[in-house]
Amino acid sequence: APTAALNAKFGVCFSCHGVDGHAILPTYPNLAGQNKDYLVQTLKEFRDGTRPNPIMGPMAKPLSNSDIDQIAMYFADLKPGKK
Amino acid sequence: APTAALNAKFGVCFSCHGVDGHAILPTYPNLAGQNKDYLVQTLKEFRDGTRPNPIMGPMAKPLSNSDIDQIAMYFADLKPGKK
């Protein structure tokens, strides 16, 4: 389970991608066990607009590189395939 | 393991995303166990250009809806977390 601090900061991520990294809808991606470098790169693309996305763009906008590193590591470290 | 027919058709997918759905590079996404609906939607976005991507755009261009369904099901059915 995430720390209270992580939950306060990234609760909005968990509301779609799941606190266990398994998405709440089948059209959303599972992130549990995803490659950390891929997650970092993708969040930066969302933030910087090189991968335009109406949902993830605004979500990623306020994130610092350090935030991105933190949440990417969280999801990468989760065990995939729970369902 | 994929059938010979699947391998002939989708070998190019496996060369980056792995025949077991685990990407060959950490900046590529693992697809094993990913939600099928997400994979279908994403491949259609690549194909139709609504998600522009210099690598995946040309890859997805020739795919029929049935091709997309087939490869999405293949990756979704793989066991995630092998490494």
Backbone of each chain as nested JSON, in Angstrom:
{
  "chains": [
    {"id": "A", "residues": [
      {"number": 1, "name": "ALA", "atoms": {"N": [0.851, -1.208, 0.0], "CA": [0.0, 0.0, 0.0], "C": [0.883, 1.254, 0.0]}},
      {"number": 2, "name": "PRO", "atoms": {"N": [0.413, 2.314, -0.66], "CA": [1.206, 3.544, -0.704], "C": [1.237, 4.227, 0.67]}},
      {"number": 3, "name": "THR", "atoms": {"N": [2.265, 4.991, 0.916], "CA": [2.324, 5.799, 2.138], "C": [1.234, 6.875, 2.06]}},
      {"number": 4, "name": "ALA", "atoms": {"N": [0.912, 7.46, 3.217], "CA": [-0.092, 8.532, 3.248], "C": [0.344, 9.695, 2.36]}},
      {"number": 5, "name": "ALA", "atoms": {"N": [1.639, 9.986, 2.379], "CA": [2.159, 11.095, 1.575], "C": [1.991, 10.812, 0.085]}},
      {"number": 6, "name": "LEU", "atoms": {"N": [2.309, 9.586, -0.285], "CA": [2.174, 9.202, -1.695], "C": [0.705, 9.229, -2.102]}},
      {"number": 7, "name": "ASN", "atoms": {"N": [-0.123, 8.758, -1.221], "CA": [-1.555, 8.707, -1.514], "C": [-2.137, 10.112, -1.679]}},
      {"number": 8, "name": "ALA", "atoms": {"N": [-1.678, 11.031, -0.841], "CA": [-2.163, 12.408, -0.919], "C": [-1.763, 13.035, -2.251]}},
      {"number": 9, "name": "LYS", "atoms": {"N": [-0.565, 12.696, -2.69], "CA": [-0.03, 13.315, -3.907], "C": [-0.544, 12.653, -5.176]}},
      {"number": 10, "name": "PHE", "atoms": {"N": [-0.691, 11.331, -5.117], "CA": [-0.977, 10.586, -6.337], "C": [-2.305, 9.825, -6.298]}},
      {"number": 11, "name": "GLY", "atoms": {"N": [-3.15, 10.184, -5.364], "CA": [-4.457, 9.531, -5.264], "C": [-5.227, 9.582, -6.573]}},
      {"number": 12, "name": "VAL", "atoms": {"N": [-5.064, 10.68, -7.28], "CA": [-5.761, 10.852, -8.555], "C": [-5.307, 9.812, -9.593]}},
      {"number": 13, "name": "CYS", "atoms": {"N": [-4.065, 9.385, -9.516], "CA": [-3.573, 8.319, -10.415], "C": [-4.302, 7.015, -10.106]}},
      {"number": 14, "name": "PHE", "atoms": {"N": [-4.39, 6.758, -8.773], "CA": [-4.97, 5.481, -8.334], "C": [-6.45, 5.385, -8.672]}},
      {"number": 15, "name": "SER", "atoms": {"N": [-7.121, 6.523, -8.792], "CA": [-8.564, 6.469, -9.029], "C": [-8.887, 5.847, -10.39]}},
      {"number": 16, "name": "CYS", "atoms": {"N": [-7.969, 5.898, -11.327], "CA": [-8.182, 5.204, -12.618], "C": [-7.298, 3.965, -12.778]}},
      {"number": 17, "name": "HIS", "atoms": {"N": [-6.025, 4.094, -12.375], "CA": [-5.074, 2.995, -12.617], "C": [-5.002, 2.013, -11.45]}},
      {"number": 18, "name": "GLY", "atoms": {"N": [-5.743, 2.316, -10.371], "CA": [-5.775, 1.385, -9.239], "C": [-4.581, 1.554, -8.322]}},
      {"number": 19, "name": "VAL", "atoms": {"N": [-4.824, 1.437, -7.039], "CA": [-3.73, 1.545, -6.072], "C": [-2.808, 0.328, -6.206]}},
      {"number": 20, "name": "ASP", "atoms": {"N": [-3.35, -0.75, -6.789], "CA": [-2.547, -1.953, -7.052], "C": [-2.063, -2.011, -8.504]}},
      {"number": 21, "name": "GLY", "atoms": {"N": [-2.274, -0.893, -9.243], "CA": [-1.784, -0.821, -10.621], "C": [-2.645, -1.538, -11.634]}},
      {"number": 22, "name": "HIS", "atoms": {"N": [-3.842, -1.955, -11.226], "CA": [-4.772, -2.595, -12.152], "C": [-5.923, -1.644, -12.425]}},
      {"number": 23, "name": "ALA", "atoms": {"N": [-6.079, -1.284, -13.678], "CA": [-7.015, -0.235, -14.066], "C": [-8.451, -0.605, -13.726]}},
      {"number": 24, "name": "ILE", "atoms": {"N": [-9.23, 0.436, -13.45], "CA": [-10.629, 0.223, -13.067], "C": [-11.52, -0.026, -14.279]}},
      {"number": 25, "name": "LEU", "atoms": {"N": [-11.045, 0.318, -15.467], "CA": [-11.802, 0.068, -16.697], "C": [-10.901, -0.617, -17.711]}},
      {"number": 26, "name": "PRO", "atoms": {"N": [-11.474, -1.5, -18.551], "CA": [-10.66, -2.251, -19.506], "C": [-10.06, -1.405, -20.627]}},
      {"number": 27, "name": "THR", "atoms": {"N": [-10.521, -0.173, -20.758], "CA": [-9.924, 0.698, -21.773], "C": [-8.783, 1.531, -21.193]}},
      {"number": 28, "name": "TYR", "atoms": {"N": [-8.509, 1.364, -19.899], "CA": [-7.356, 2.03, -19.275], "C": [-6.231, 1.01, -19.117]}},
      {"number": 29, "name": "PRO", "atoms": {"N": [-4.991, 1.453, -19.184], "CA": [-3.897, 0.479, -19.052], "C": [-3.583, 0.11, -17.597]}},
      {"number": 30, "name": "ASN", "atoms": {"N": [-3.33, -1.168, -17.381], "CA": [-2.704, -1.609, -16.145], "C": [-1.279, -1.089, -16.117]}},
      {"number": 31, "name": "LEU", "atoms": {"N": [-0.815, -0.668, -14.952], "CA": [0.552, -0.152, -14.843], "C": [1.432, -0.982, -13.908]}},
      {"number": 32, "name": "ALA", "atoms": {"N": [0.836, -1.918, -13.204], "CA": [1.604, -2.754, -12.265], "C": [2.703, -3.499, -13.005]}},
      {"number": 33, "name": "GLY", "atoms": {"N": [3.934, -3.324, -12.571], "CA": [5.045, -4.043, -13.162], "C": [5.487, -3.506, -14.516]}},
      {"number": 34, "name": "GLN", "atoms": {"N": [4.9, -2.391, -14.932], "CA": [5.335, -1.798, -16.201], "C": [6.779, -1.3, -16.04]}},
      {"number": 35, "name": "ASN", "atoms": {"N": [7.494, -1.218, -17.133], "CA": [8.874, -0.74, -17.077], "C": [8.931, 0.699, -16.569]}},
      {"number": 36, "name": "LYS", "atoms": {"N": [9.765, 0.926, -15.564], "CA": [9.854, 2.265, -14.983], "C": [10.278, 3.312, -16.019]}},
      {"number": 37, "name": "ASP", "atoms": {"N": [11.256, 2.987, -16.826], "CA": [11.744, 3.965, -17.813], "C": [10.645, 4.345, -18.808]}},
      {"number": 38, "name": "TYR", "atoms": {"N": [9.825, 3.371, -19.159], "CA": [8.698, 3.651, -20.061], "C": [7.695, 4.585, -19.389]}},
      {"number": 39, "name": "LEU", "atoms": {"N": [7.409, 4.333, -18.123], "CA": [6.453, 5.179, -17.394], "C": [6.978, 6.605, -17.262]}},
      {"number": 40, "name": "VAL", "atoms": {"N": [8.243, 6.755, -16.94], "CA": [8.865, 8.085, -16.817], "C": [8.765, 8.821, -18.154]}},
      {"number": 41, "name": "GLN", "atoms": {"N": [9.179, 8.146, -19.21], "CA": [9.174, 8.753, -20.542], "C": [7.762, 9.169, -20.948]}},
      {"number": 42, "name": "THR", "atoms": {"N": [6.804, 8.303, -20.69], "CA": [5.416, 8.563, -21.086], "C": [4.831, 9.734, -20.303]}},
      {"number": 43, "name": "LEU", "atoms": {"N": [5.076, 9.784, -19.003], "CA": [4.567, 10.905, -18.2], "C": [5.18, 12.225, -18.642]}},
      {"number": 44, "name": "LYS", "atoms": {"N": [6.453, 12.205, -19.011], "CA": [7.087, 13.436, -19.517], "C": [6.486, 13.849, -20.861]}},
      {"number": 45, "name": "GLU", "atoms": {"N": [6.179, 12.868, -21.7], "CA": [5.528, 13.183, -22.983], "C": [4.147, 13.795, -22.766]}},
      {"number": 46, "name": "PHE", "atoms": {"N": [3.407, 13.246, -21.801], "CA": [2.093, 13.821, -21.467], "C": [2.277, 15.245, -20.936]}},
      {"number": 47, "name": "ARG", "atoms": {"N": [3.203, 15.407, -20.012], "CA": [3.418, 16.71, -19.389], "C": [3.845, 17.761, -20.4]}},
      {"number": 48, "name": "ASP", "atoms": {"N": [4.77, 17.361, -21.279], "CA": [5.357, 18.329, -22.197], "C": [4.546, 18.475, -23.488]}},
      {"number": 49, "name": "GLY", "atoms": {"N": [3.508, 17.676, -23.63], "CA": [2.623, 17.806, -24.781], "C": [3.108, 17.106, -26.035]}},
      {"number": 50, "name": "THR", "atoms": {"N": [4.206, 16.386, -25.958], "CA": [4.66, 15.67, -27.15], "C": [3.776, 14.446, -27.414]}},
      {"number": 51, "name": "ARG", "atoms": {"N": [3.097, 13.989, -26.375], "CA": [2.027, 13.001, -26.579], "C": [0.741, 13.627, -26.063]}},
      {"number": 52, "name": "PRO", "atoms": {"N": [0.025, 14.287, -26.958], "CA": [-1.175, 14.999, -26.529], "C": [-2.246, 14.015, -26.071]}},
      {"number": 53, "name": "ASN", "atoms": {"N": [-2.812, 14.287, -24.914], "CA": [-3.869, 13.414, -24.395], "C": [-4.765, 14.237, -23.485]}},
      {"number": 54, "name": "PRO", "atoms": {"N": [-6.071, 14.266, -23.802], "CA": [-6.989, 15.135, -23.069], "C": [-7.128, 14.782, -21.586]}},
      {"number": 55, "name": "ILE", "atoms": {"N": [-6.918, 13.513, -21.24], "CA": [-7.002, 13.139, -19.819], "C": [-5.644, 13.278, -19.153]}},
      {"number": 56, "name": "MET", "atoms": {"N": [-4.64, 12.625, -19.728], "CA": [-3.34, 12.561, -19.062], "C": [-2.523, 13.848, -19.166]}},
      {"number": 57, "name": "GLY", "atoms": {"N": [-2.791, 14.669, -20.174], "CA": [-2.069, 15.939, -20.302], "C": [-2.225, 16.809, -19.063]}},
      {"number": 58, "name": "PRO", "atoms": {"N": [-3.454, 17.164, -18.723], "CA": [-3.68, 17.985, -17.528], "C": [-3.207, 17.32, -16.231]}},
      {"number": 59, "name": "MET", "atoms": {"N": [-3.315, 15.995, -16.18], "CA": [-2.851, 15.267, -14.974], "C": [-1.342, 15.44, -14.78]}},
      {"number": 60, "name": "ALA", "atoms": {"N": [-0.619, 15.346, -15.876], "CA": [0.839, 15.342, -15.795], "C": [1.426, 16.753, -15.719]}},
      {"number": 61, "name": "LYS", "atoms": {"N": [0.639, 17.724, -16.161], "CA": [1.107, 19.111, -16.239], "C": [1.858, 19.592, -14.982]}},
      {"number": 62, "name": "PRO", "atoms": {"N": [1.306, 19.409, -13.78], "CA": [1.977, 19.956, -12.6], "C": [3.133, 19.109, -12.06]}},
      {"number": 63, "name": "LEU", "atoms": {"N": [3.424, 17.992, -12.661], "CA": [4.424, 17.087, -12.072], "C": [5.854, 17.538, -12.337]}},
      {"number": 64, "name": "SER", "atoms": {"N": [6.673, 17.465, -11.284], "CA": [8.112, 17.695, -11.435], "C": [8.766, 16.396, -11.901]}},
      {"number": 65, "name": "ASN", "atoms": {"N": [10.005, 16.485, -12.356], "CA": [10.736, 15.263, -12.72], "C": [10.805, 14.297, -11.545]}},
      {"number": 66, "name": "SER", "atoms": {"N": [10.949, 14.857, -10.365], "CA": [11.04, 14.032, -9.163], "C": [9.703, 13.344, -8.852]}},
      {"number": 67, "name": "ASP", "atoms": {"N": [8.596, 14.079, -9.03], "CA": [7.269, 13.462, -8.878], "C": [7.12, 12.282, -9.834]}},
      {"number": 68, "name": "ILE", "atoms": {"N": [7.515, 12.53, -11.076], "CA": [7.378, 11.503, -12.115], "C": [8.202, 10.268, -11.776]}},
      {"number": 69, "name": "ASP", "atoms": {"N": [9.393, 10.51, -11.291], "CA": [10.25, 9.406, -10.898], "C": [9.595, 8.58, -9.78]}},
      {"number": 70, "name": "GLN", "atoms": {"N": [9.001, 9.31, -8.843], "CA": [8.394, 8.66, -7.677], "C": [7.192, 7.792, -8.051]}},
      {"number": 71, "name": "ILE", "atoms": {"N": [6.301, 8.343, -8.853], "CA": [5.093, 7.575, -9.189], "C": [5.416, 6.45, -10.176]}},
      {"number": 72, "name": "ALA", "atoms": {"N": [6.38, 6.673, -11.053], "CA": [6.793, 5.619, -11.991], "C": [7.382, 4.44, -11.225]}},
      {"number": 73, "name": "MET", "atoms": {"N": [8.193, 4.745, -10.242], "CA": [8.795, 3.681, -9.436], "C": [7.711, 2.915, -8.67]}},
      {"number": 74, "name": "TYR", "atoms": {"N": [6.746, 3.656, -8.151], "CA": [5.653, 3.004, -7.41], "C": [4.943, 1.958, -8.281]}},
      {"number": 75, "name": "PHE", "atoms": {"N": [4.526, 2.374, -9.47], "CA": [3.779, 1.441, -10.325], "C": [4.684, 0.303, -10.842]}},
      {"number": 76, "name": "ALA", "atoms": {"N": [5.906, 0.632, -11.182], "CA": [6.828, -0.391, -11.701], "C": [7.084, -1.489, -10.667]}},
      {"number": 77, "name": "ASP", "atoms": {"N": [7.06, -1.096, -9.398], "CA": [7.363, -2.065, -8.333], "C": [6.175, -2.944, -7.943]}},
      {"number": 78, "name": "LEU", "atoms": {"N": [4.981, -2.603, -8.404], "CA": [3.808, -3.41, -8.042], "C": [3.801, -4.727, -8.807]}},
      {"number": 79, "name": "LYS", "atoms": {"N": [3.212, -5.724, -8.18], "CA": [3.125, -7.045, -8.803], "C": [2.013, -7.045, -9.858]}},
      {"number": 80, "name": "PRO", "atoms": {"N": [2.354, -7.403, -11.09], "CA": [1.316, -7.435, -12.121], "C": [0.511, -8.74, -12.09]}},
      {"number": 81, "name": "GLY", "atoms": {"N": [-0.612, -8.72, -12.773], "CA": [-1.371, -9.96, -12.969], "C": [-2.223, -10.375, -11.799]}},
      {"number": 82, "name": "LYS", "atoms": {"N": [-2.679, -9.417, -11.017], "CA": [-3.499, -9.764, -9.85], "C": [-4.912, -10.178, -10.226]}},
      {"number": 83, "name": "LYS", "atoms": {"N": [-5.294, -9.896, -11.461], "CA": [-6.624, -10.343, -11.876], "C": [-6.594, -10.831, -13.315]}}
    ]},
    {"id": "B", "residues": [
      {"number": 1, "name": "ALA", "atoms": {"N": [3.44, -20.174, -26.716], "CA": [4.109, -19.701, -27.939], "C": [3.07, -19.425, -29.024]}},
      {"number": 2, "name": "PRO", "atoms": {"N": [3.34, -18.436, -29.866], "CA": [2.393, -18.126, -30.931], "C": [2.403, -19.209, -31.998]}},
      {"number": 3, "name": "THR", "atoms": {"N": [1.298, -19.346, -32.707], "CA": [1.255, -20.253, -33.854], "C": [2.171, -19.699, -34.941]}},
      {"number": 4, "name": "ALA", "atoms": {"N": [2.523, -20.56, -35.911], "CA": [3.373, -20.127, -37.026], "C": [2.697, -18.993, -37.791]}},
      {"number": 5, "name": "ALA", "atoms": {"N": [1.367, -19.096, -37.942], "CA": [0.62, -18.067, -38.684], "C": [0.691, -16.726, -37.941]}},
      {"number": 6, "name": "LEU", "atoms": {"N": [0.506, -16.798, -36.633], "CA": [0.556, -15.578, -35.823], "C": [1.956, -14.981, -35.877]}},
      {"number": 7, "name": "ASN", "atoms": {"N": [2.941, -15.85, -35.8], "CA": [4.328, -15.389, -35.81], "C": [4.69, -14.728, -37.139]}},
      {"number": 8, "name": "ALA", "atoms": {"N": [4.19, -15.296, -38.225], "CA": [4.469, -14.732, -39.546], "C": [3.852, -13.343, -39.663]}},
      {"number": 9, "name": "LYS", "atoms": {"N": [2.678, -13.195, -39.091], "CA": [1.934, -11.946, -39.223], "C": [2.416, -10.886, -38.238]}},
      {"number": 10, "name": "PHE", "atoms": {"N": [2.751, -11.318, -37.04], "CA": [3.02, -10.358, -35.971], "C": [4.432, -10.447, -35.4]}},
      {"number": 11, "name": "GLY", "atoms": {"N": [5.32, -11.097, -36.124], "CA": [6.702, -11.211, -35.66], "C": [7.325, -9.854, -35.363]}},
      {"number": 12, "name": "VAL", "atoms": {"N": [6.933, -8.865, -36.156], "CA": [7.471, -7.523, -35.984], "C": [7.066, -6.937, -34.619]}},
      {"number": 13, "name": "CYS", "atoms": {"N": [5.919, -7.305, -34.132], "CA": [5.486, -6.857, -32.791], "C": [6.409, -7.451, -31.737]}},
      {"number": 14, "name": "PHE", "atoms": {"N": [6.666, -8.766, -31.923], "CA": [7.454, -9.491, -30.928], "C": [8.892, -9.004, -30.87]}},
      {"number": 15, "name": "SER", "atoms": {"N": [9.38, -8.444, -31.965], "CA": [10.789, -8.039, -31.984], "C": [11.063, -6.907, -30.992]}},
      {"number": 16, "name": "CYS", "atoms": {"N": [10.055, -6.137, -30.645], "CA": [10.227, -5.112, -29.606], "C": [9.503, -5.457, -28.302]}},
      {"number": 17, "name": "HIS", "atoms": {"N": [8.276, -5.967, -28.419], "CA": [7.468, -6.202, -27.214], "C": [7.632, -7.614, -26.654]}},
      {"number": 18, "name": "GLY", "atoms": {"N": [8.442, -8.442, -27.349], "CA": [8.712, -9.785, -26.854], "C": [7.601, -10.763, -27.186]}},
      {"number": 19, "name": "VAL", "atoms": {"N": [7.998, -11.962, -27.498], "CA": [7.007, -12.996, -27.806], "C": [6.25, -13.368, -26.528]}},
      {"number": 20, "name": "ASP", "atoms": {"N": [6.865, -13.093, -25.378], "CA": [6.209, -13.318, -24.083], "C": [5.595, -12.029, -23.531]}},
      {"number": 21, "name": "GLY", "atoms": {"N": [5.582, -10.964, -24.361], "CA": [4.956, -9.708, -23.938], "C": [5.796, -8.857, -23.011]}},
      {"number": 22, "name": "HIS", "atoms": {"N": [7.078, -9.218, -22.887], "CA": [7.989, -8.412, -22.068], "C": [8.975, -7.707, -22.992]}},
      {"number": 23, "name": "ALA", "atoms": {"N": [8.951, -6.382, -22.933], "CA": [9.689, -5.567, -23.889], "C": [11.194, -5.803, -23.798]}},
      {"number": 24, "name": "ILE", "atoms": {"N": [11.845, -5.626, -24.943], "CA": [13.283, -5.862, -25.011], "C": [14.084, -4.687, -24.464]}},
      {"number": 25, "name": "LEU", "atoms": {"N": [13.443, -3.519, -24.364], "CA": [14.108, -2.331, -23.818], "C": [13.209, -1.715, -22.743]}},
      {"number": 26, "name": "PRO", "atoms": {"N": [13.83, -1.13, -21.709], "CA": [13.032, -0.563, -20.615], "C": [12.219, 0.668, -20.991]}},
      {"number": 27, "name": "THR", "atoms": {"N": [12.487, 1.234, -22.153], "CA": [11.671, 2.373, -22.594], "C": [10.476, 1.923, -23.45]}},
      {"number": 28, "name": "TYR", "atoms": {"N": [10.36, 0.618, -23.686], "CA": [9.196, 0.076, -24.394], "C": [8.248, -0.543, -23.375]}},
      {"number": 29, "name": "PRO", "atoms": {"N": [6.954, -0.498, -23.636], "CA": [6.035, -1.089, -22.654], "C": [5.92, -2.611, -22.745]}},
      {"number": 30, "name": "ASN", "atoms": {"N": [5.853, -3.238, -21.578], "CA": [5.429, -4.635, -21.508], "C": [3.945, -4.693, -21.87]}},
      {"number": 31, "name": "LEU", "atoms": {"N": [3.556, -5.723, -22.588], "CA": [2.15, -5.851, -22.976], "C": [1.483, -7.102, -22.401]}},
      {"number": 32, "name": "ALA", "atoms": {"N": [2.276, -7.98, -21.808], "CA": [1.717, -9.22, -21.246], "C": [0.666, -8.892, -20.198]}},
      {"number": 33, "name": "GLY", "atoms": {"N": [-0.534, -9.427, -20.381], "CA": [-1.597, -9.232, -19.399], "C": [-2.243, -7.86, -19.439]}},
      {"number": 34, "name": "GLN", "atoms": {"N": [-1.847, -7.05, -20.405], "CA": [-2.484, -5.726, -20.519], "C": [-3.964, -5.925, -20.896]}},
      {"number": 35, "name": "ASN", "atoms": {"N": [-4.785, -4.983, -20.545], "CA": [-6.207, -5.08, -20.88], "C": [-6.413, -5.122, -22.389]}},
      {"number": 36, "name": "LYS", "atoms": {"N": [-7.154, -6.105, -22.843], "CA": [-7.367, -6.264, -24.286], "C": [-8.033, -5.023, -24.898]}},
      {"number": 37, "name": "ASP", "atoms": {"N": [-9.046, -4.497, -24.235], "CA": [-9.754, -3.334, -24.794], "C": [-8.81, -2.133, -24.948]}},
      {"number": 38, "name": "TYR", "atoms": {"N": [-7.917, -1.986, -23.994], "CA": [-6.936, -0.895, -24.086], "C": [-6.007, -1.097, -25.28]}},
      {"number": 39, "name": "LEU", "atoms": {"N": [-5.57, -2.336, -25.475], "CA": [-4.671, -2.627, -26.6], "C": [-5.364, -2.39, -27.934]}},
      {"number": 40, "name": "VAL", "atoms": {"N": [-6.606, -2.815, -28.04], "CA": [-7.376, -2.608, -29.278], "C": [-7.519, -1.114, -29.552]}},
      {"number": 41, "name": "GLN", "atoms": {"N": [-7.935, -0.383, -28.54], "CA": [-8.144, 1.056, -28.685], "C": [-6.848, 1.769, -29.09]}},
      {"number": 42, "name": "THR", "atoms": {"N": [-5.759, 1.376, -28.438], "CA": [-4.473, 2.021, -28.697], "C": [-3.977, 1.726, -30.114]}},
      {"number": 43, "name": "LEU", "atoms": {"N": [-4.098, 0.48, -30.548], "CA": [-3.666, 0.138, -31.91], "C": [-4.503, 0.876, -32.956]}},
      {"number": 44, "name": "LYS", "atoms": {"N": [-5.79, 1.046, -32.685], "CA": [-6.633, 1.802, -33.626], "C": [-6.234, 3.275, -33.643]}},
      {"number": 45, "name": "GLU", "atoms": {"N": [-5.869, 3.815, -32.492], "CA": [-5.407, 5.209, -32.435], "C": [-4.107, 5.378, -33.225]}},
      {"number": 46, "name": "PHE", "atoms": {"N": [-3.209, 4.404, -33.095], "CA": [-1.963, 4.448, -33.872], "C": [-2.285, 4.36, -35.363]}},
      {"number": 47, "name": "ARG", "atoms": {"N": [-3.113, 3.406, -35.708], "CA": [-3.45, 3.182, -37.123], "C": [-4.121, 4.405, -37.756]}},
      {"number": 48, "name": "ASP", "atoms": {"N": [-5.071, 4.985, -37.005], "CA": [-5.876, 6.068, -37.566], "C": [-5.217, 7.441, -37.369]}},
      {"number": 49, "name": "GLY", "atoms": {"N": [-4.096, 7.459, -36.671], "CA": [-3.35, 8.709, -36.516], "C": [-3.857, 9.615, -35.407]}},
      {"number": 50, "name": "THR", "atoms": {"N": [-4.839, 9.177, -34.64], "CA": [-5.303, 10.025, -33.538], "C": [-4.295, 10.001, -32.382]}},
      {"number": 51, "name": "ARG", "atoms": {"N": [-3.448, 8.983, -32.358], "CA": [-2.286, 9.014, -31.471], "C": [-1.047, 8.908, -32.35]}},
      {"number": 52, "name": "PRO", "atoms": {"N": [-0.529, 10.056, -32.746], "CA": [0.598, 10.03, -33.681], "C": [1.835, 9.444, -33.007]}},
      {"number": 53, "name": "ASN", "atoms": {"N": [2.47, 8.529, -33.684], "CA": [3.686, 7.917, -33.138], "C": [4.549, 7.443, -34.301]}},
      {"number": 54, "name": "PRO", "atoms": {"N": [5.796, 7.903, -34.341], "CA": [6.651, 7.611, -35.494], "C": [6.997, 6.133, -35.643]}},
      {"number": 55, "name": "ILE", "atoms": {"N": [6.986, 5.393, -34.545], "CA": [7.266, 3.952, -34.649], "C": [5.966, 3.179, -34.864]}},
      {"number": 56, "name": "MET", "atoms": {"N": [5.017, 3.383, -33.972], "CA": [3.811, 2.556, -33.986], "C": [2.818, 2.94, -35.087]}},
      {"number": 57, "name": "GLY", "atoms": {"N": [2.879, 4.163, -35.561], "CA": [1.977, 4.581, -36.641], "C": [2.13, 3.712, -37.869]}},
      {"number": 58, "name": "PRO", "atoms": {"N": [3.335, 3.667, -38.446], "CA": [3.556, 2.827, -39.623], "C": [3.306, 1.335, -39.367]}},
      {"number": 59, "name": "MET", "atoms": {"N": [3.61, 0.88, -38.147], "CA": [3.371, -0.536, -37.801], "C": [1.877, -0.869, -37.883]}},
      {"number": 60, "name": "ALA", "atoms": {"N": [1.061, 0.04, -37.363], "CA": [-0.369, -0.236, -37.236], "C": [-1.14, 0.035, -38.531]}},
      {"number": 61, "name": "LYS", "atoms": {"N": [-0.543, 0.854, -39.392], "CA": [-1.217, 1.287, -40.631], "C": [-1.89, 0.146, -41.4]}},
      {"number": 62, "name": "PRO", "atoms": {"N": [-1.189, -0.96, -41.664], "CA": [-1.802, -2.005, -42.503], "C": [-2.776, -2.934, -41.77]}},
      {"number": 63, "name": "LEU", "atoms": {"N": [-2.975, -2.753, -40.475], "CA": [-3.774, -3.723, -39.711], "C": [-5.285, -3.536, -39.913]}},
      {"number": 64, "name": "SER", "atoms": {"N": [-5.966, -4.646, -40.11], "CA": [-7.436, -4.637, -40.132], "C": [-7.943, -4.688, -38.689]}},
      {"number": 65, "name": "ASN", "atoms": {"N": [-9.22, -4.4, -38.51], "CA": [-9.799, -4.529, -37.167], "C": [-9.628, -5.948, -36.631]}},
      {"number": 66, "name": "SER", "atoms": {"N": [-9.729, -6.899, -37.527], "CA": [-9.593, -8.299, -37.112], "C": [-8.148, -8.618, -36.702]}},
      {"number": 67, "name": "ASP", "atoms": {"N": [-7.165, -8.075, -37.442], "CA": [-5.755, -8.223, -37.048], "C": [-5.543, -7.661, -35.643]}},
      {"number": 68, "name": "ILE", "atoms": {"N": [-6.091, -6.476, -35.428], "CA": [-5.916, -5.784, -34.146], "C": [-6.522, -6.601, -33.018]}},
      {"number": 69, "name": "ASP", "atoms": {"N": [-7.685, -7.144, -33.276], "CA": [-8.334, -7.973, -32.278], "C": [-7.476, -9.183, -31.921]}},
      {"number": 70, "name": "GLN", "atoms": {"N": [-6.895, -9.766, -32.964], "CA": [-6.1, -10.977, -32.794], "C": [-4.827, -10.729, -31.98]}},
      {"number": 71, "name": "ILE", "atoms": {"N": [-4.099, -9.685, -32.312], "CA": [-2.838, -9.436, -31.61], "C": [-3.101, -8.897, -30.2]}},
      {"number": 72, "name": "ALA", "atoms": {"N": [-4.17, -8.127, -30.042], "CA": [-4.519, -7.625, -28.706], "C": [-4.859, -8.793, -27.78]}},
      {"number": 73, "name": "MET", "atoms": {"N": [-5.608, -9.746, -28.312], "CA": [-5.975, -10.908, -27.505], "C": [-4.735, -11.725, -27.147]}},
      {"number": 74, "name": "TYR", "atoms": {"N": [-3.824, -11.845, -28.095], "CA": [-2.598, -12.59, -27.826], "C": [-1.83, -11.987, -26.64]}},
      {"number": 75, "name": "PHE", "atoms": {"N": [-1.588, -10.688, -26.682], "CA": [-0.81, -10.062, -25.599], "C": [-1.588, -10.053, -24.28]}},
      {"number": 76, "name": "ALA", "atoms": {"N": [-2.88, -9.792, -24.366], "CA": [-3.692, -9.746, -23.135], "C": [-3.693, -11.091, -22.407]}},
      {"number": 77, "name": "ASP", "atoms": {"N": [-3.599, -12.162, -23.179], "CA": [-3.664, -13.501, -22.586], "C": [-2.336, -13.974, -22.003]}},
      {"number": 78, "name": "LEU", "atoms": {"N": [-1.253, -13.268, -22.281], "CA": [0.053, -13.693, -21.764], "C": [0.161, -13.382, -20.273]}},
      {"number": 79, "name": "LYS", "atoms": {"N": [0.932, -14.196, -19.595], "CA": [1.136, -13.996, -18.156], "C": [2.135, -12.862, -17.933]}},
      {"number": 80, "name": "PRO", "atoms": {"N": [1.745, -11.852, -17.183], "CA": [2.677, -10.742, -16.922], "C": [3.633, -11.066, -15.793]}},
      {"number": 81, "name": "GLY", "atoms": {"N": [4.676, -10.261, -15.702], "CA": [5.575, -10.355, -14.54], "C": [6.591, -11.459, -14.615]}},
      {"number": 82, "name": "LYS", "atoms": {"N": [6.96, -11.859, -15.833], "CA": [7.933, -12.957, -15.956], "C": [9.349, -12.534, -15.605]}},
      {"number": 83, "name": "LYS", "atoms": {"N": [9.567, -11.241, -15.555], "CA": [10.908, -10.797, -15.162], "C": [10.809, -9.56, -14.302]}}
    ]}
  ]
}
